[in-house]
Amino acid sequence: MDPKALRKLIGTPRDSALLRISLATALQQAGESSEAELQLVEATRMDPAYTAAWKQLGRLRLSLDDPAGAREAWQSGIEAARKNGDKQAEKEMQVFLRRLEKGNT
């Protein structure tokens, strides 16, 4: 999807964490990773329980050579997953963290 079309929805009643994740994906595909990161941070602010946003934020930060930021995102995501009872997301992010700590990213 075109990031321009998604940007137009920011600040409207359709603005949501899901919109921000979709925009971040489109931005990342367009090579605008820094802005994608900002949108993912906003998604996690809008809905701190949205584990998909935390997972994607961690992956993006890792791709931006920010392992500390990735670790922080995944740790927050694991905490959110535990509160939600989202065992699958919790396990996935634990695997990401273990790989990060072993240097197998």
C-alpha positions as CSV (number, residue, x, y, z in Angstrom):
1,M,0.0,0.0,0.0
2,D,1.0,3.6,-0.6
3,P,2.4,5.3,2.5
4,K,0.8,8.6,1.3
5,A,-2.7,7.2,1.4
6,L,-2.1,5.8,4.9
7,R,-0.6,9.0,6.2
8,K,-3.8,10.8,5.2
9,L,-5.7,8.7,7.8
10,I,-3.5,9.8,10.7
11,G,-5.5,12.0,13.1
12,T,-8.8,10.8,11.7
13,P,-11.3,8.5,13.4
14,R,-9.6,5.6,11.6
15,D,-6.2,6.3,13.2
16,S,-5.3,3.3,15.3
17,A,-2.4,1.1,16.2
18,L,-3.3,-1.2,13.3
19,L,-3.1,1.8,10.9
20,R,0.3,2.7,12.3
21,I,1.6,-0.8,11.8
22,S,0.3,-0.9,8.3
23,L,2.0,2.5,7.6
24,A,5.2,1.3,9.2
25,T,5.2,-1.8,6.9
26,A,4.6,0.4,3.8
27,L,7.3,2.9,4.9
28,Q,9.8,0.1,5.5
29,Q,9.1,-1.4,2.1
30,A,9.7,2.1,0.6
31,G,13.1,2.3,2.4
32,E,11.9,4.8,5.0
33,S,12.9,2.7,8.0
34,S,13.4,5.6,10.4
35,E,9.9,6.9,9.9
36,A,8.6,3.4,10.1
37,E,10.2,3.1,13.5
38,L,8.4,6.3,14.7
39,Q,5.1,4.8,13.5
40,L,5.7,1.6,15.4
41,V,6.6,3.5,18.5
42,E,3.3,5.4,18.2
43,A,1.4,2.1,17.7
44,T,2.8,0.7,20.9
45,R,1.9,4.0,22.7
46,M,-1.6,3.9,21.3
47,D,-2.1,0.2,22.3
48,P,0.7,-1.1,24.6
49,A,-1.0,-4.5,24.6
50,Y,-0.6,-5.0,20.8
51,T,2.1,-7.6,20.8
52,A,2.4,-7.6,17.0
53,A,3.6,-4.0,17.2
54,W,6.2,-4.9,19.7
55,K,7.5,-7.8,17.6
56,Q,7.7,-5.7,14.5
57,L,9.4,-2.8,16.3
58,G,12.0,-5.2,17.6
59,R,12.7,-6.6,14.2
60,L,12.9,-3.2,12.6
61,R,15.3,-1.9,15.3
62,L,17.5,-5.0,14.7
63,S,17.6,-4.2,11.0
64,L,18.6,-0.7,11.9
65,D,21.6,-2.1,13.9
66,D,20.0,-1.2,17.2
67,P,20.2,-4.5,19.2
68,A,19.6,-2.7,22.5
69,G,16.4,-1.1,21.1
70,A,15.3,-4.4,19.7
71,R,15.8,-6.1,23.1
72,E,13.8,-3.3,24.8
73,A,10.9,-3.7,22.3
74,W,10.8,-7.5,22.7
75,Q,11.0,-7.3,26.5
76,S,8.1,-4.9,26.5
77,G,6.3,-7.2,24.1
78,I,6.8,-10.2,26.3
79,E,5.4,-8.3,29.2
80,A,2.4,-7.3,27.2
81,A,1.9,-10.9,25.9
82,R,2.0,-12.2,29.5
83,K,-0.6,-9.8,30.6
84,N,-2.8,-10.7,27.6
85,G,-2.2,-14.4,27.9
86,D,-0.8,-14.4,24.3
87,K,1.5,-17.4,24.7
88,Q,2.5,-17.7,21.1
89,A,3.7,-14.0,20.8
90,E,5.5,-14.5,24.2
91,K,7.3,-17.6,22.9
92,E,8.3,-15.9,19.6
93,M,9.8,-12.9,21.2
94,Q,11.6,-15.0,23.8
95,V,13.2,-16.9,20.8
96,F,14.1,-13.5,19.2
97,L,15.8,-12.4,22.5
98,R,17.7,-15.7,22.9
99,R,19.0,-15.4,19.3
100,L,20.0,-11.8,19.9
101,E,21.8,-12.7,23.0
102,K,23.7,-15.5,21.2
103,G,24.5,-13.3,18.3
104,N,22.4,-15.4,15.9
105,T,20.2,-12.7,14.4
